[in-house]
Amino acid sequence: MQQPIKILAVLKTRETNQAVSAVAARAVQAQIDVRIGEVRELAPRLVNGHVPDVLLADVSLDDSDDLEALGNFARTHAASTAVIATSSNATLDGMRRLMRFGIHDFVPQPIIESDLMNALEAALQRRQQTAPTPTKTGRVITILRACGGIGATTVASQTALALAQSAARRQQRVALLDLDFQNGSCDLALDLDPAVTIQAVLEAPERLDASFLDGSMLKQASGLEVLAASRKHIPFDAMTPELAHSILRYAAQDRAYVLVELPRVSCRWTAAVLAASDLVILVTQLTVPALRQARRELDMLTASTAADVAVLVNRYERRWWRNRVKLREAETALGRGVDFMIANDYDTVSEALNAGKPLMELRRGARVSRDIVQLSERLQERLKREPVFQAARLR
């Protein structure tokens, strides 16, 4: 097994602790976190910030509270965690009670190495067989900014609105994930009250599934679902690559499109997001500093991800002489062509942001409004091919 097995052992006695630790150290490549206490109090905890592969729980088979707590945990985390019970008072009636609560793997005490090994192998195999496979996979579009202050949040939020309006006619769903959870403002751009934010997911990653993610998102009038940035300061290392991948997996499972806004800084988990993206849109503008940084980002993306990459020039002046850098000069500096352009219309965009409304509802005839609609249409056309996020990668 390439990755070490993460085991959370909730045990009642230090003697059992010593036996489990010794067996795990000798018999399997494992990271083990042993807690002394009651399973109903400690089962929801994590191993090193991640959901464990295996929960080994010491229970009293005549204690209904113990068995119910373990059964609830097993049902909630069936896709991610294999559950094994152990007890010093194994009786036939007790085993039947255990099975009624959905626990089928058991190791008697005192624990013997071969018994624990067989239980581990059987539990992991059963978890793999019962893990749900997503039946529908949406397209993941990640918005990456060349530098700050170039309107990437406006591009992300308005494009998400346009996609949501288009998808609603086909009874499809669209989500916007604000993963710039320290500085993100997608909820403000959409005039949403952040009653729930990504903080709920970051503080309880072991609870993450499709239902929990749905409950952590806000819904805009267009039907767009938004995972809002936190209003509290949360360090970027609160997110892990595994958690970022899981968020995208559940978001893309039953939505046609998932737009992601990344922070400007590169974190250890942003590479996982880029790798899982069907399309990365690098937002820049026609200024020397923005283009210089965009070229650096393009070089990084070329070296680190196989995702399709598009360049979007925001705040483009249709009167070419008003641009500080000409489009042809920009493409030379970037070493490639520009894919999309959004017109510069400060007044209309500011009004839309202040009102939290789609540009098309505010001023349908404005050039910037037509550009956003055209962008959403071209994205849908571009993403008609097979997605990067294949079902096999969602497991």
Secondary structure, DSSP 8 states (H G I E B T S, - for coil): --S-EEEEEEES-HHHHHHHHHHHHHHS-EEEEEEES-HHHHTT--BTTB--SEEEEE--TT-HHHHHHHHHHHHHTTTT-EEEEEES---HHHHHHHHHTT---EEESS--HHHHHHHHHHHHHHHHHHS---S---EEEEEEESSTTSSHHHHHHHHHHHHHHHHHTTT--EEEEE--TTT--HHHHTT---SS-THHHHH-GGG-SHHHHHHT-EE-TTS-EEE---SS---GGGS-HHHHHHHHHHHHHS-SEEEEE--SS--TTHHHHHHT-SEEEEEE-SSHHHHHHHHHHHHHHHHH--SEEEEEEEEE-SSGGGSSS-HHHHHHHHTS---EEEE--HHHHHHHHHHT--HHHH-TTSHHHHHHHHHHHHHHHHTTS--SS-GGGG-
